[in-house]
Amino acid sequence: MSDVTTLAFETNCHIFDGCGFPAPGLHSFLFKPLIGDGDSSVYFNKTMLLALLGSIVIVGFFWAAFAKPKIVPGKLQMVAEAGYDFVRRGIVYETIGKRDGEKYVPFMVALFFFVWIMNLWSIVPIAQFPVTAIISYPAALAAIVYITWMSLTFKKHGFVGGWKNITGYDKNLGAVLPMVVGLEFLSNVIVRPFTHAVRLFANMFAGHVLLLLFTIASWYLLNGIGIAYASVSFVMVIVMTAFELFIQAVQAYVFVLLACSYVQGALAEHH
C-alpha cells in the first residue's frame, strides 16, 4: 500500500469516530523515495525496488532450475520447464509458428514472467502493490515490443515494403485505399503501443483500487454495529484477492500474446 493509504490504519480511524472514510485515490499510488528526493539526481522508490527484486527473483529461479539440468528433472526444474513450455507452445508456437517463433521464445518467456511477477506483488505481504499499476512500467515494456515489431517489419520487407505491411497498402482497394492506409497507419503506428500499455496498466490499476477499497472499508467499519458490514467487506477482500490472482496471470498472457501477434505480423508476407 502507499504511504498515504496506510495512514487510515495508523490513525486508528473507524466509523462513528467522527473521521471520514479515507477513500483510495491517486494518492494511493504515490510513494516516498527510499533514496533521494524530488530534487535529487538519484531517486529510488518502492516500485523501483519491487521491479528490481522481481528481476532478481526471475533470474534466480531459472538459474537455479537450469544451472545443472537433469534428464529426470527435480521439482524446481519441472516447474520451470512447465512454465517455459507453456509460453513456448501455448503462446509463441500457436501465434508465430514453430519455425519462425523458436528464436523469440526466450524473449517472450522473459516478458511473460516479468509482467506476471510485477502483477503478483499486489498480493504479496509487505509489498502489496502491482508495479504495472504505474503506467511508466507497462509503457516501457510496450515500447520494447513496439521497437522490436518495427525493426522486424523493415528488416523483413525493406523500407517501402515495411510501410506497405504496416499500412495495409493494396492497390486493388481502389478509391478506399487512402482511407484504409490512413486508418491502418493510425491504428498500428500510434494507437497500438498505447493500447498495449494501457490494457495492462488499467486492469492492474483498477484491481488494486478495489483491493484497497475493501481492505480500508474492513478496517473503517470495525466499530460498533459496523462490525457486521466489516465482515462482509473482509470476505470481499478474500474474493477480490483470488480474482486478482486470475487477472494477474491473464494480463501477463494477453500482453505476451499481443507481442507475439505483432511479431507474426512483421514476419508475414505482404500481399
DOZA-921565 format. One line per field, with one value per atom (N, C-alpha, C): residue in three letters; x, y, z. Coordinates in steps of 0.05 Angstrom, whole numbers. Layout:
BEGIN
r	c(ALA;...)
east	c(X;...)
north	c(Y;...)
up	c(Z;...)
This chain:
BEGIN
r	c(MET;MET;MET;SER;SER;SER;ASP;ASP;ASP;VAL;VAL;VAL;THR;THR;THR;THR;THR;THR;LEU;LEU;LEU;ALA;ALA;ALA;PHE;PHE;PHE;GLU;GLU;GLU;THR;THR;THR;ASN;ASN;ASN;CYS;CYS;CYS;HIS;HIS;HIS;ILE;ILE;ILE;PHE;PHE;PHE;ASP;ASP;ASP;GLY;GLY;GLY;CYS;CYS;CYS;GLY;GLY;GLY;PHE;PHE;PHE;PRO;PRO;PRO;ALA;ALA;ALA;PRO;PRO;PRO;GLY;GLY;GLY;LEU;LEU;LEU;HIS;HIS;HIS;SER;SER;SER;PHE;PHE;PHE;LEU;LEU;LEU;PHE;PHE;PHE;LYS;LYS;LYS;PRO;PRO;PRO;LEU;LEU;LEU;ILE;ILE;ILE;GLY;GLY;GLY;ASP;ASP;ASP;GLY;GLY;GLY;ASP;ASP;ASP;SER;SER;SER;SER;SER;SER;VAL;VAL;VAL;TYR;TYR;TYR;PHE;PHE;PHE;ASN;ASN;ASN;LYS;LYS;LYS;THR;THR;THR;MET;MET;MET;LEU;LEU;LEU;LEU;LEU;LEU;ALA;ALA;ALA;LEU;LEU;LEU;LEU;LEU;LEU;GLY;GLY;GLY;SER;SER;SER;ILE;ILE;ILE;VAL;VAL;VAL;ILE;ILE;ILE;VAL;VAL;VAL;GLY;GLY;GLY;PHE;PHE;PHE;PHE;PHE;PHE;TRP;TRP;TRP;ALA;ALA;ALA;ALA;ALA;ALA;PHE;PHE;PHE;ALA;ALA;ALA;LYS;LYS;LYS;PRO;PRO;PRO;LYS;LYS;LYS;ILE;ILE;ILE;VAL;VAL;VAL;PRO;PRO;PRO;GLY;GLY;GLY;LYS;LYS;LYS;LEU;LEU;LEU;GLN;GLN;GLN;MET;MET;MET;VAL;VAL;VAL;ALA;ALA;ALA;GLU;GLU;GLU;ALA;ALA;ALA;GLY;GLY;GLY;TYR;TYR;TYR;ASP;ASP;ASP;PHE;PHE;PHE;VAL;VAL;VAL;ARG;ARG;ARG;ARG;ARG;ARG;GLY;GLY;GLY;ILE;ILE;ILE;VAL;VAL;VAL;TYR;TYR;TYR;GLU;GLU;GLU;THR;THR;THR;ILE;ILE;ILE;GLY;GLY;GLY;LYS;LYS;LYS;ARG;ARG;ARG;ASP;ASP;ASP;GLY;GLY;GLY;GLU;GLU;GLU;LYS;LYS;LYS;TYR;TYR;TYR;VAL;VAL;VAL;PRO;PRO;PRO;PHE;PHE;PHE;MET;MET;MET;VAL;VAL;VAL;ALA;ALA;ALA;LEU;LEU;LEU;PHE;PHE;PHE;PHE;PHE;PHE;PHE;PHE;PHE;VAL;VAL;VAL;TRP;TRP;TRP;ILE;ILE;ILE;MET;MET;MET;ASN;ASN;ASN;LEU;LEU;LEU;TRP;TRP;TRP;SER;SER;SER;ILE;ILE;ILE;VAL;VAL;VAL;PRO;PRO;PRO;ILE;ILE;ILE;ALA;ALA;ALA;GLN;GLN;GLN;PHE;PHE;PHE;PRO;PRO;PRO;VAL;VAL;VAL;THR;THR;THR;ALA;ALA;ALA;ILE;ILE;ILE;ILE;ILE;ILE;SER;SER;SER;TYR;TYR;TYR;PRO;PRO;PRO;ALA;ALA;ALA;ALA;ALA;ALA;LEU;LEU;LEU;ALA;ALA;ALA;ALA;ALA;ALA;ILE;ILE;ILE;VAL;VAL;VAL;TYR;TYR;TYR;ILE;ILE;ILE;THR;THR;THR;TRP;TRP;TRP;MET;MET;MET;SER;SER;SER;LEU;LEU;LEU;THR;THR;THR;PHE;PHE;PHE;LYS;LYS;LYS;LYS;LYS;LYS;HIS;HIS;HIS;GLY;GLY;GLY;PHE;PHE;PHE;VAL;VAL;VAL;GLY;GLY;GLY;GLY;GLY;GLY;TRP;TRP;TRP;LYS;LYS;LYS;ASN;ASN;ASN;ILE;ILE;ILE;THR;THR;THR;GLY;GLY;GLY;TYR;TYR;TYR;ASP;ASP;ASP;LYS;LYS;LYS;ASN;ASN;ASN;LEU;LEU;LEU;GLY;GLY;GLY;ALA;ALA;ALA;VAL;VAL;VAL;LEU;LEU;LEU;PRO;PRO;PRO;MET;MET;MET;VAL;VAL;VAL;VAL;VAL;VAL;GLY;GLY;GLY;LEU;LEU;LEU;GLU;GLU;GLU;PHE;PHE;PHE;LEU;LEU;LEU;SER;SER;SER;ASN;ASN;ASN;VAL;VAL;VAL;ILE;ILE;ILE;VAL;VAL;VAL;ARG;ARG;ARG;PRO;PRO;PRO;PHE;PHE;PHE;THR;THR;THR;HIS;HIS;HIS;ALA;ALA;ALA;VAL;VAL;VAL;ARG;ARG;ARG;LEU;LEU;LEU;PHE;PHE;PHE;ALA;ALA;ALA;ASN;ASN;ASN;MET;MET;MET;PHE;PHE;PHE;ALA;ALA;ALA;GLY;GLY;GLY;HIS;HIS;HIS;VAL;VAL;VAL;LEU;LEU;LEU;LEU;LEU;LEU;LEU;LEU;LEU;LEU;LEU;LEU;PHE;PHE;PHE;THR;THR;THR;ILE;ILE;ILE;ALA;ALA;ALA;SER;SER;SER;TRP;TRP;TRP;TYR;TYR;TYR;LEU;LEU;LEU;LEU;LEU;LEU;ASN;ASN;ASN;GLY;GLY;GLY;ILE;ILE;ILE;GLY;GLY;GLY;ILE;ILE;ILE;ALA;ALA;ALA;TYR;TYR;TYR;ALA;ALA;ALA;SER;SER;SER;VAL;VAL;VAL;SER;SER;SER;PHE;PHE;PHE;VAL;VAL;VAL;MET;MET;MET;VAL;VAL;VAL;ILE;ILE;ILE;VAL;VAL;VAL;MET;MET;MET;THR;THR;THR;ALA;ALA;ALA;PHE;PHE;PHE;GLU;GLU;GLU;LEU;LEU;LEU;PHE;PHE;PHE;ILE;ILE;ILE;GLN;GLN;GLN;ALA;ALA;ALA;VAL;VAL;VAL;GLN;GLN;GLN;ALA;ALA;ALA;TYR;TYR;TYR;VAL;VAL;VAL;PHE;PHE;PHE;VAL;VAL;VAL;LEU;LEU;LEU;LEU;LEU;LEU;ALA;ALA;ALA;CYS;CYS;CYS;SER;SER;SER;TYR;TYR;TYR;VAL;VAL;VAL;GLN;GLN;GLN;GLY;GLY;GLY;ALA;ALA;ALA;LEU;LEU;LEU;ALA;ALA;ALA;GLU;GLU;GLU;HIS;HIS;HIS;HIS;HIS;HIS)
east	c(17;0;17;6;21;24;43;47;22;8;-16;-39;-43;-65;-61;-37;-33;-39;-43;-49;-76;-94;-120;-117;-97;-93;-76;-58;-40;-55;-75;-91;-115;-118;-140;-167;-172;-196;-218;-241;-264;-289;-310;-336;-347;-362;-373;-352;-327;-307;-304;-321;-321;-301;-288;-269;-282;-276;-287;-273;-285;-274;-250;-227;-202;-202;-218;-221;-194;-189;-165;-168;-146;-146;-119;-113;-87;-64;-71;-51;-42;-59;-52;-30;-22;-2;24;26;49;65;91;109;131;139;162;187;206;231;247;258;275;303;311;336;331;343;340;313;307;282;275;253;244;264;282;302;329;331;357;360;385;391;389;390;387;360;343;316;310;301;295;272;249;226;217;194;185;180;168;162;187;207;233;246;243;254;240;214;198;205;209;217;244;263;289;288;273;271;258;238;224;243;261;281;300;308;326;313;288;273;271;264;261;288;308;335;344;341;349;334;308;292;301;303;311;340;356;384;386;372;372;360;340;326;342;357;371;401;413;442;454;441;451;427;417;393;398;377;378;358;365;346;320;322;298;297;281;281;271;284;274;249;239;214;217;240;244;247;263;267;241;225;199;180;179;162;172;199;210;205;208;203;174;156;127;121;132;127;139;163;176;161;152;138;111;98;72;74;94;97;105;124;134;112;99;79;51;44;17;13;35;33;49;75;93;87;87;82;55;35;7;3;19;16;35;61;81;86;84;91;118;122;146;171;170;195;204;186;194;195;179;177;198;213;232;252;262;283;272;245;234;223;226;217;230;257;269;259;256;246;217;200;172;170;186;186;194;215;224;203;190;169;145;137;114;119;141;146;152;164;169;142;125;99;83;84;69;78;104;113;109;110;104;75;58;30;26;40;37;45;62;69;45;23;-2;-12;-8;-19;3;28;50;51;50;51;75;72;91;94;97;99;72;51;23;19;33;29;37;19;27;43;67;85;73;59;47;24;16;-5;7;33;46;51;39;39;66;86;113;124;117;128;115;88;76;84;87;95;123;141;169;169;153;152;139;117;104;123;139;159;179;188;207;194;169;155;151;144;139;164;187;212;220;215;221;204;178;160;167;173;180;207;226;252;249;234;230;215;195;180;197;214;231;254;263;285;274;250;238;229;217;205;219;239;252;236;246;234;206;204;178;159;169;152;143;160;153;129;129;107;82;85;61;50;67;59;44;55;44;17;15;-9;-30;-23;-42;-47;-26;-28;-34;-55;-63;-76;-63;-74;-101;-108;-134;-157;-151;-172;-186;-173;-185;-189;-213;-218;-216;-220;-218;-190;-171;-143;-132;-136;-125;-137;-163;-175;-164;-161;-151;-122;-106;-78;-76;-93;-93;-102;-123;-133;-113;-101;-81;-56;-48;-25;-31;-54;-62;-64;-76;-80;-54;-37;-13;10;14;38;33;8;3;-14;-36;-54;-44;-31;-23;-5;17;33;18;1;-15;-34;-49;-68;-54;-31;-16;-8;1;9;-15;-35;-58;-75;-77;-93;-82;-56;-44;-46;-39;-39;-67;-88;-115;-126;-121;-131;-118;-92;-78;-84;-87;-95;-122;-142;-169;-170;-156;-156;-144;-123;-111;-129;-142;-161;-183;-194;-215;-205;-181;-170;-166;-156;-153;-180;-199;-226;-237;-237;-249;-232;-206;-188;-191;-191;-195;-223;-243;-270;-273;-259;-260;-250;-229;-217;-235;-244;-260;-287;-299;-325;-323;-299;-294;-299;-325;-332;-363;-372;-400;-415;-438;-455;-442;-422;-408;-392;-388;-372;-385;-412;-426;-419;-418;-411;-381;-365;-336;-330;-346;-341;-347;-369;-376;-354;-343;-322;-297;-291;-268;-270;-295;-299;-294;-301;-296;-266;-251;-222;-211;-220;-211;-220;-245;-255;-239;-234;-220;-191;-179;-152;-150;-169;-169;-174;-192;-198;-173;-159;-135;-113;-111;-92;-97;-123;-131;-124;-132;-128;-99;-82;-53;-41;-49;-38;-49;-75;-88;-75;-69;-58;-29;-14;12;10;-10;-15;-23;-41;-51;-29;-13;9;28;35;54;41;16;1;0;-5;-5;23;43;71;77;68;73;57;33;17;30;43;56;81;96;119;110;88;78;70;58;50;74;96;120;133;131;144;127;101;83;89;85;89;66;74;53;41;15;1;-13)
north	c(-24;0;25;47;72;83;102;114;129;141;157;139;117;98;85;78;65;84;109;128;121;110;102;82;64;44;55;72;84;102;117;135;122;95;80;93;100;114;94;97;80;96;83;96;102;123;133;147;149;163;192;200;228;233;212;216;205;218;210;185;172;148;155;144;151;136;145;131;130;108;107;124;133;150;151;172;174;175;186;188;160;140;112;100;115;105;122;137;154;143;143;131;151;151;167;154;170;158;144;121;107;118;129;142;167;189;215;228;248;262;274;290;300;319;331;349;336;311;297;284;281;267;237;228;200;196;178;174;144;133;105;101;90;86;57;52;25;10;22;8;0;17;11;-13;-13;-35;-61;-60;-85;-94;-76;-84;-97;-86;-98;-125;-127;-153;-174;-165;-183;-194;-177;-186;-206;-201;-219;-246;-245;-270;-287;-275;-289;-302;-285;-295;-317;-312;-332;-358;-357;-381;-398;-385;-401;-409;-394;-402;-427;-426;-449;-474;-469;-492;-505;-488;-498;-497;-489;-488;-516;-536;-564;-581;-579;-594;-624;-639;-668;-680;-704;-718;-723;-732;-735;-710;-691;-665;-667;-650;-647;-629;-623;-608;-580;-567;-539;-538;-557;-558;-565;-582;-590;-565;-549;-526;-505;-501;-482;-492;-518;-528;-525;-529;-526;-498;-479;-450;-442;-451;-445;-457;-482;-496;-484;-474;-462;-438;-421;-397;-405;-424;-432;-445;-465;-479;-466;-455;-444;-417;-401;-374;-370;-375;-369;-387;-413;-431;-427;-423;-420;-394;-374;-348;-344;-348;-343;-368;-391;-416;-426;-452;-465;-456;-456;-450;-421;-402;-374;-365;-378;-369;-378;-399;-410;-390;-373;-354;-332;-329;-308;-319;-345;-357;-346;-343;-332;-304;-288;-260;-261;-278;-279;-291;-311;-323;-303;-288;-267;-246;-238;-217;-227;-252;-263;-264;-275;-278;-251;-233;-206;-192;-192;-179;-193;-219;-235;-228;-228;-223;-194;-175;-147;-144;-161;-161;-174;-196;-212;-197;-176;-161;-150;-148;-136;-152;-178;-195;-206;-197;-206;-188;-200;-183;-165;-142;-120;-105;-120;-107;-94;-111;-103;-81;-83;-63;-75;-74;-83;-62;-68;-48;-38;-56;-49;-29;-23;-2;26;28;53;53;71;70;69;80;80;52;33;6;-9;-10;-21;-6;21;36;29;24;16;-11;-30;-57;-56;-40;-37;-24;-6;7;-13;-31;-52;-70;-77;-94;-78;-53;-36;-33;-28;-25;-51;-74;-100;-105;-99;-103;-85;-60;-42;-51;-58;-67;-92;-111;-136;-130;-112;-105;-95;-75;-63;-82;-98;-117;-138;-147;-168;-158;-134;-124;-101;-90;-66;-41;-18;7;10;7;11;-12;-36;-59;-59;-48;-46;-28;-5;13;2;-13;-27;-47;-61;-81;-67;-45;-31;-18;-6;9;-8;-33;-50;-41;-30;-19;-41;-37;-56;-40;-38;-21;-31;-56;-66;-55;-40;-28;-5;6;27;53;64;91;92;70;70;66;63;59;81;107;128;126;119;117;93;71;47;51;63;68;87;108;127;113;97;84;63;48;28;41;63;78;87;99;109;86;64;42;28;23;8;24;48;64;80;89;107;93;82;70;44;27;1;2;16;16;28;48;60;40;26;6;-18;-25;-48;-42;-17;-10;-5;10;17;-7;-27;-51;-63;-67;-78;-59;-34;-14;-11;-8;-2;-25;-50;-73;-75;-71;-73;-49;-25;-1;-5;-14;-17;-39;-61;-83;-75;-59;-50;-31;-13;5;-10;-31;-47;-61;-72;-85;-65;-42;-21;-13;-9;-1;-20;-45;-65;-69;-67;-71;-48;-23;0;0;-8;-9;-29;-51;-71;-60;-44;-31;-8;8;31;24;2;-6;-23;-28;-45;-30;-23;-7;-9;-18;-18;-36;-27;-42;-46;-30;-32;-57;-72;-97;-117;-118;-136;-130;-104;-96;-100;-97;-102;-130;-149;-177;-183;-170;-173;-161;-138;-125;-142;-156;-173;-197;-208;-230;-221;-196;-186;-182;-177;-175;-202;-223;-250;-257;-251;-257;-241;-215;-199;-207;-217;-227;-251;-269;-293;-285;-266;-256;-243;-228;-214;-234;-257;-277;-287;-290;-298;-276;-252;-229;-224;-227;-222;-241;-266;-286;-280;-274;-268;-244;-223;-199;-204;-221;-228;-244;-262;-278;-261;-242;-225;-207;-196;-178;-192;-217;-232;-242;-249;-258;-236;-212;-189;-184;-186;-183;-203;-228;-249;-243;-233;-227;-204;-185;-164;-175;-192;-205;-221;-236;-252;-235;-212;-193;-181;-177;-166;-187;-212;-233;-243;-237;-247;-233;-248;-237;-217;-195;-175;-182;-181;-187;-162)
up	c(0;0;0;-7;-8;20;24;50;59;41;48;57;43;49;76;83;109;133;127;148;162;147;158;180;178;198;221;215;235;254;244;260;273;269;281;276;251;242;237;251;247;244;233;231;259;261;287;304;294;310;301;283;273;251;241;219;193;171;145;134;115;103;86;92;76;50;31;5;-10;-24;-41;-65;-76;-100;-112;-127;-139;-118;-94;-73;-64;-70;-62;-79;-100;-118;-117;-96;-91;-68;-71;-50;-44;-18;-10;-21;-30;-41;-19;-26;-8;-8;-32;-35;-51;-42;-57;-51;-67;-65;-92;-93;-118;-132;-117;-128;-132;-125;-127;-154;-163;-188;-185;-160;-153;-140;-151;-140;-141;-119;-118;-98;-108;-91;-90;-77;-73;-98;-118;-143;-158;-157;-169;-155;-128;-112;-119;-122;-129;-157;-176;-203;-203;-187;-185;-172;-150;-136;-154;-169;-188;-208;-219;-239;-226;-201;-187;-182;-174;-169;-194;-217;-242;-251;-251;-259;-240;-214;-194;-197;-202;-204;-228;-251;-275;-274;-261;-259;-241;-219;-200;-214;-231;-243;-266;-281;-305;-303;-281;-279;-283;-271;-274;-282;-307;-315;-314;-308;-306;-326;-335;-353;-339;-314;-297;-279;-286;-272;-243;-226;-199;-199;-175;-173;-185;-178;-187;-218;-228;-257;-271;-259;-271;-274;-252;-252;-273;-274;-293;-322;-327;-354;-362;-342;-348;-355;-340;-346;-373;-379;-404;-427;-424;-445;-450;-429;-432;-450;-446;-463;-491;-493;-519;-536;-526;-542;-542;-518;-516;-527;-529;-539;-565;-563;-586;-610;-606;-628;-640;-623;-632;-648;-642;-655;-678;-673;-694;-710;-698;-711;-700;-702;-691;-705;-732;-747;-743;-745;-742;-713;-696;-669;-649;-656;-637;-627;-644;-636;-618;-617;-600;-573;-569;-544;-519;-518;-494;-487;-507;-503;-492;-503;-494;-467;-461;-434;-413;-419;-400;-397;-419;-418;-401;-406;-391;-362;-353;-324;-311;-325;-314;-309;-328;-325;-303;-302;-282;-254;-249;-222;-214;-234;-228;-219;-231;-222;-195;-191;-166;-141;-143;-119;-105;-120;-108;-84;-84;-63;-44;-48;-31;-6;18;42;42;54;55;29;7;-19;-26;-29;-32;-53;-76;-97;-124;-144;-171;-185;-191;-204;-231;-244;-270;-268;-243;-239;-242;-245;-252;-282;-297;-326;-339;-326;-338;-343;-326;-330;-353;-355;-380;-405;-403;-426;-436;-417;-424;-437;-427;-438;-466;-469;-495;-515;-506;-524;-534;-517;-526;-547;-543;-562;-588;-586;-609;-626;-613;-627;-641;-627;-638;-663;-661;-683;-707;-703;-725;-738;-721;-732;-749;-740;-755;-781;-780;-804;-826;-820;-841;-848;-830;-836;-856;-851;-868;-895;-896;-921;-934;-921;-932;-925;-933;-925;-937;-964;-977;-970;-971;-964;-935;-918;-890;-885;-899;-896;-908;-930;-942;-922;-908;-889;-865;-856;-833;-840;-864;-871;-886;-892;-907;-935;-947;-975;-994;-1011;-1032;-1054;-1076;-1098;-1108;-1102;-1111;-1095;-1073;-1057;-1071;-1091;-1107;-1092;-1093;-1082;-1051;-1038;-1009;-998;-1017;-1009;-990;-996;-978;-950;-948;-921;-906;-920;-907;-898;-915;-907;-883;-883;-861;-835;-836;-812;-802;-820;-812;-800;-811;-800;-772;-769;-742;-722;-731;-713;-705;-725;-719;-708;-718;-711;-685;-681;-659;-637;-645;-625;-613;-629;-620;-595;-594;-569;-545;-551;-529;-516;-533;-522;-509;-520;-509;-480;-475;-448;-430;-440;-423;-415;-432;-425;-400;-398;-374;-350;-355;-334;-321;-338;-329;-312;-321;-306;-278;-277;-251;-233;-245;-230;-217;-233;-223;-202;-207;-188;-161;-162;-137;-122;-136;-123;-109;-122;-109;-84;-86;-62;-39;-46;-26;-14;-31;-22;-2;-7;11;36;33;56;75;65;83;95;79;89;112;110;131;158;156;180;189;171;178;191;182;193;219;227;251;277;280;304;308;331;337;318;309;291;263;258;232;229;251;250;231;230;212;183;176;149;144;165;162;154;165;159;129;119;90;73;81;66;66;89;91;73;71;52;24;17;-9;-14;6;4;-5;7;0;-28;-35;-62;-83;-78;-97;-100;-78;-79;-97;-94;-111;-140;-145;-172;-184;-167;-177;-185;-171;-179;-207;-213;-240;-261;-255;-273;-278;-257;-260;-280;-279;-298;-326;-328;-354;-367;-352;-364;-374;-360;-370;-396;-396;-420;-444;-440;-461;-471;-453;-461;-480;-473;-489;-515;-513;-536;-558;-549;-567;-579;-562;-572;-593;-589;-609;-635;-632;-656;-672;-659;-673;-688;-675;-688;-712;-708;-730;-754;-748;-769;-784;-769;-781;-799;-792;-808;-831;-830;-851;-878;-899;-926;-932;-944;-952;-979;-980;-1005;-1016)
